């Protein structure tokens, strides 16, 4: 087992190394320039589209309203990365890592926009009448049959990685945090999660969309509000914290307290890597959800989709990072969820750690239901609709297993496959970028002709 683990570890360091991070940022930057910074400049318009998309969209196109499609995508992205991931980035890269997370999100908005535009443009209707799409479909339908093998690779990587990154790892995180804070045995957490997820999955994408649209806004707003309360308590430290974020982004962070110090490269590496892990821009997962949106306009859904990266990283991750830095907990020597918990507890004694525990549990639960949909769509692409039910059963059974076992190796494999998902997707985004630019240009020319801002 040790040689296999070592081999996978070497592949992991390769696929998550500098070339991958440069490629993800590079594709995002390329799309941002090609779109003339539209995702940033049209952020307000995106929020207006999201708000108006709460009701049912075009009757004959899609399965769920645009807002529910965004919430389904956010249910999978707003998760442990926003709590444990940010803390790990700050612990290993210093406060400067938060700056690089922001930069990743700003270019990642263009990536997420491009993914959703292509997902709606090249989606299909399966034999059940459901709208299916994502990287595997826009690779096959957009690039042609000679590229179909690339779509198959994406579907294989994603359907397997989902069991790690979106299932067992999440269940394990919930079990750990509930055990530490409330004394709940791991196996009970596993069984409860299995039952709750099973009840949601029985209803398919429509049920997932309904649950996500109810839970995601509630959990995100609640977490942000408590974070703002902590920041208000630490208000005097905010200017210094923001200064550290920008100064340590370009200069080494010196060792302090339990913090070992970090070079600029560490801030860049961990900021970018954890930013991508959190918002998933470029991985190709979110467009699978956006392909189910009730819309006939790929550009409008793209503008809704790009908000996912903004909300996940610029809002939620920023709250976590600033709470950690203003509290001074980043020099404590703690890391991961324990660091975030300590930071909130410092600001709200006797209450803060429970907020983090509950938020982590809800975030992880919604990630499990969001990623189940991604995995199902990938397995359907590979084997047809007949494979969905067996995959769903396997998915539900894996939850209590993940909650009760050591996941070191599973996490390593899943993290590696997660990065390998990105490769086919990024290649497709580059090759199909002319389609994204053309559809965008035509949409806004039409809007301008109609006098719409």
C-alpha angles and dihedrals in degrees: 000000000000095000090049091049091049091049093051089046090056091050089048093054088049099048093042092041129111095285092059094045091047090048094051093047091041094054090047092050092046091052092045091054093043089052091046091239090299095149090060097037093047096045092116091051089051092056091049090052090048091052094047090046094066091096126062114296129211104345098224100040125069137356106252135028116270091250092055090048089056092046090050090053091045091048087064097042103040098072144097090335090068092054110023097022096055091046091051091049092052092044094051101031104028127233090311089072088074091062091055090048088056092049091049089053095049093055090034090064089067090048093051090046092053092047093053094044090054092042092058094038095054103029123128137209113240128214091274091056093252121140110241129185148132136122094319090056099042089047092053098037098034102039097031136241094299087068095044091103088066090057090049090053091052092050092049094048093045097046091053097038089053090069090059109032096031103032126017096030091049093047090049091051092052092047092050096048095045091047093050096046105029104020093240112159115245094239093054090052089049094052093045091050091048092054095045094046091046092054091052096045093052087072095052124211094337092057091042090051092050094048092044093049089053101041104035098058091043096050095041095047092045093050092046092048093052089046090052089051090054090047090050089053089049093040094130090060097051098087091051091046093052089046090053092050091057099036096047090047088072104023133049117272109232123229111268130172108320092347111105096206128252138225121231089256089059091054091051096043098047095036093053096039095048091042090056091043089055103042097027092214106167097015092097098231102112097055088064088067095041091054088069094058120122098243140109093202115082092190094055091051090047089056090051091046095053089062088069092070092044094050095043099047111014092045113022100030091044091055091052093046096047093046089053094048098042092048091055089231091124089080093050097092092242120124140187121014090342090063093050090046091051091049093052091042090053090057097038108028115207092009111048097073091053091052090055092045094051093042091050091049094051093042091052093046093054090045089057093053093042095051092045087065092049092050093047093052091050093048090047089053090053102040109009132249092305089074095057099082096047089047091049092050091049089048093054093045091051092061100075089040090056092047094057108036137070107264103192096118095035090052090051093050093045093047090050094049089046089062092044089056088063096059099067090040095051092047090052092047091054095046094045096041091105087062091051092048093046095049091046094049093048092048095053093042088055091047090050092050089052091048094245117146 
